[in-house]
Amino acid sequence: MKTKILVLLFGVALLFGGCSNKVEEKPIVEIEEGSVTPAIVIGEPFVSGTLKDQFGKEGSVTPETEKVIIVFGKATGHLVKEFLNKKPQDYLSEKHTVFIADVSGMPSMIFKYVALPDLQKHNYPIYLILEKSDSEKFRNEKYSDYIMIVDLDKSVVKRVDFVTTEKDLEQRID
């Protein structure tokens, strides 16, 4: 019991006083050819496999999906959630967009008792990358502090943009 309380306190300290939630504004990076990550190659199918959202519901990127938003850090995750919280509840589905967050680097106790309850406050699906091996397939280390937006056409990767502002995120989705 003491361990759970200490982990919870540590998680709350990290959540409110730890790492910055501010994303440094940087120029947009656009990639229209080549390999972006081991699993994301322009002109090749985007294969995410089956993912689970914050409620444990399974989902995947389908041929109808036009955009995939992927975040790898706390600050970029917060930026996307703040953006989506200002939008109608069905915004992602209307835009044929899937939101994926990499939480694989988070200690399991912090995820279970701090991050997951926070994610469950949102009524849109946030699909989670839970395993480090899956994260490595989708992560581009050079741009891991950006929001990755993958444009798809019938599941084929057409372009990848990396953005750091709500304005750029909205322009890439709308």
Phi, psi and omega per residue, in radians:
M1 nan -0.755 3.122
K2 -1.039 -0.696 -3.125
T3 -1.097 -0.762 3.133
K4 -1.088 -0.729 3.139
I5 -1.134 -0.755 3.117
L6 -1.111 -0.735 3.116
V7 -1.111 -0.743 3.124
L8 -1.092 -0.786 3.104
L9 -1.087 -0.731 3.101
F10 -1.074 -0.766 3.134
G11 -1.104 -0.740 3.109
V12 -1.117 -0.711 3.100
A13 -1.075 -0.760 3.098
L14 -1.123 -0.746 -3.078
L15 -1.102 -0.750 -3.047
F16 -1.764 -0.458 -3.076
G17 -2.153 -0.069 -3.050
G18 -1.439 -2.205 -3.060
C19 -1.009 2.599 3.135
S20 -1.202 2.512 3.057
N21 -1.665 0.094 -3.107
K22 -1.533 2.246 3.080
V23 -1.684 2.235 3.095
E24 -1.204 2.203 3.139
E25 -1.238 2.215 -3.125
K26 -2.352 2.798 3.097
P27 -1.095 2.630 3.075
I28 -1.130 2.442 3.040
V29 -1.975 2.177 -3.137
E30 -2.012 2.243 3.117
I31 -2.121 2.116 -3.081
E32 -2.068 0.059 3.074
E33 -2.743 2.693 3.066
G34 1.568 -2.923 -3.108
S35 -1.645 2.200 3.116
V36 -1.631 -0.737 3.080
T37 -2.565 3.017 3.094
P38 -0.986 -0.555 -3.095
A39 -1.790 -0.060 -3.113
I40 -2.178 1.850 -3.117
V41 -2.226 2.223 3.134
I42 -1.036 2.288 3.135
G43 1.576 -0.101 3.131
E44 -1.918 2.774 3.096
P45 -1.112 2.508 3.034
F46 -1.544 2.066 -3.099
V47 -2.107 1.827 3.142
S48 -1.654 -0.348 -2.999
G49 1.305 -2.986 3.122
T50 -1.504 2.298 3.122
L51 -2.061 2.805 3.038
K52 -2.019 2.473 3.111
D53 -1.523 -3.029 -3.057
Q54 -1.167 -0.179 3.095
F55 -1.866 0.070 3.131
G56 1.508 0.079 3.136
K57 -1.392 2.301 -3.129
E58 -1.381 2.576 3.097
G59 -2.797 3.050 3.120
S60 -2.770 2.966 3.015
V61 -1.393 2.203 -3.080
T62 -1.939 2.986 3.083
P63 -1.038 -0.371 3.109
E64 -1.416 -0.282 -3.132
T65 -1.186 2.247 -3.138
E66 -1.805 -0.470 -3.128
K67 -2.484 2.558 3.029
V68 -2.220 2.189 3.060
I69 -1.748 2.234 3.128
I70 -2.252 2.297 3.073
V71 -2.142 2.588 -3.097
F72 -2.121 0.021 -3.105
G73 -2.423 2.846 -3.132
K74 -1.071 -0.830 -3.069
A75 -1.126 -0.784 3.132
T76 -1.194 -0.601 3.065
G77 -1.078 -0.778 3.104
H78 -1.111 -0.692 3.139
L79 -1.073 -0.794 3.134
V80 -1.139 -0.758 3.132
K81 -1.103 -0.720 3.096
E82 -1.068 -0.741 3.101
F83 -1.071 -0.875 -3.088
L84 -1.180 -0.523 3.125
N85 -1.164 -0.321 3.112
K86 -1.556 -0.108 -3.063
K87 -1.784 2.832 3.055
P88 -1.048 2.708 -3.077
Q89 -0.974 -0.600 -3.086
D90 -1.684 0.306 -3.091
Y91 -0.954 -0.882 -3.106
L92 -1.080 -0.798 -3.119
S93 -1.175 -0.667 3.094
E94 -1.111 -0.570 -3.136
K95 -1.574 0.044 -3.123
H96 0.950 0.827 -3.040
T97 -2.133 2.475 3.103
V98 -2.026 2.395 3.127
F99 -1.908 2.161 3.141
I100 -2.146 2.301 3.102
A101 -2.105 2.287 3.097
D102 -1.500 1.988 3.091
V103 -2.042 0.280 -3.025
S104 -1.143 -0.455 -3.113
G105 -1.508 -0.069 -3.082
M106 -1.441 2.350 3.053
P107 -0.981 2.445 -3.012
S108 -1.039 -0.662 -3.135
M109 -1.176 -0.709 3.116
I110 -1.131 -0.759 3.120
F111 -1.052 -0.871 -3.042
K112 -1.130 -0.755 -2.996
Y113 -1.747 -0.260 -3.095
V114 -2.113 -1.030 -3.020
A115 -1.225 -0.824 -3.088
L116 -1.057 -0.816 3.085
P117 -1.033 -0.618 3.088
D118 -1.159 -0.770 3.128
L119 -1.086 -0.592 -3.101
Q120 -1.292 -0.115 3.049
K121 -1.314 -0.253 -3.086
H122 -1.712 2.361 -3.045
N123 -1.651 0.166 3.022
Y124 -1.862 2.653 -3.091
P125 -1.251 2.314 3.008
I126 -2.094 1.811 -3.125
Y127 -1.355 2.470 -2.967
L128 -1.982 2.315 2.950
I129 -1.608 1.962 -3.046
L130 -1.747 -0.436 -3.051
E131 -1.810 2.397 3.132
K132 -1.016 -0.682 -3.123
S133 -1.108 -0.613 3.076
D134 -1.248 -0.687 3.113
S135 -1.024 -0.765 -3.104
E136 -1.087 -0.498 3.127
K137 -1.231 -0.549 -3.030
F138 -1.849 -0.248 -3.061
R139 -1.455 2.334 2.984
N140 -1.903 1.820 -3.025
E141 -0.969 -0.642 -3.107
K142 -1.082 -0.572 -3.076
Y143 -2.090 0.487 -3.077
S144 -1.206 -0.263 3.086
D145 -1.692 0.272 3.057
Y146 -1.895 2.964 2.939
I147 -1.636 2.181 3.127
M148 -1.629 2.281 3.081
I149 -2.139 2.032 -3.103
V150 -1.783 2.102 3.074
D151 -1.564 2.284 -3.113
L152 -2.141 2.644 2.984
D153 -2.341 1.848 -3.079
K154 0.921 0.839 3.094
S155 1.323 -0.026 3.136
V156 -1.648 2.308 -3.136
V157 -1.225 2.147 -3.137
K158 -1.816 -0.545 -3.060
R159 -2.945 2.690 3.053
V160 -2.312 2.277 3.064
D161 -2.044 2.546 3.035
F162 -2.054 2.151 -3.085
V163 -2.255 2.846 -3.132
T164 -2.331 0.106 3.140
T165 -2.274 2.728 3.086
E166 -1.074 -0.700 -3.137
K167 -1.031 -0.846 3.141
D168 -1.168 -0.641 3.092
L169 -1.071 -0.836 -3.116
E170 -1.105 -0.740 3.131
Q171 -1.080 -0.628 -3.106
R172 -1.346 -0.453 3.138
I173 -1.538 -0.744 -3.123
D174 -1.404 nan nan
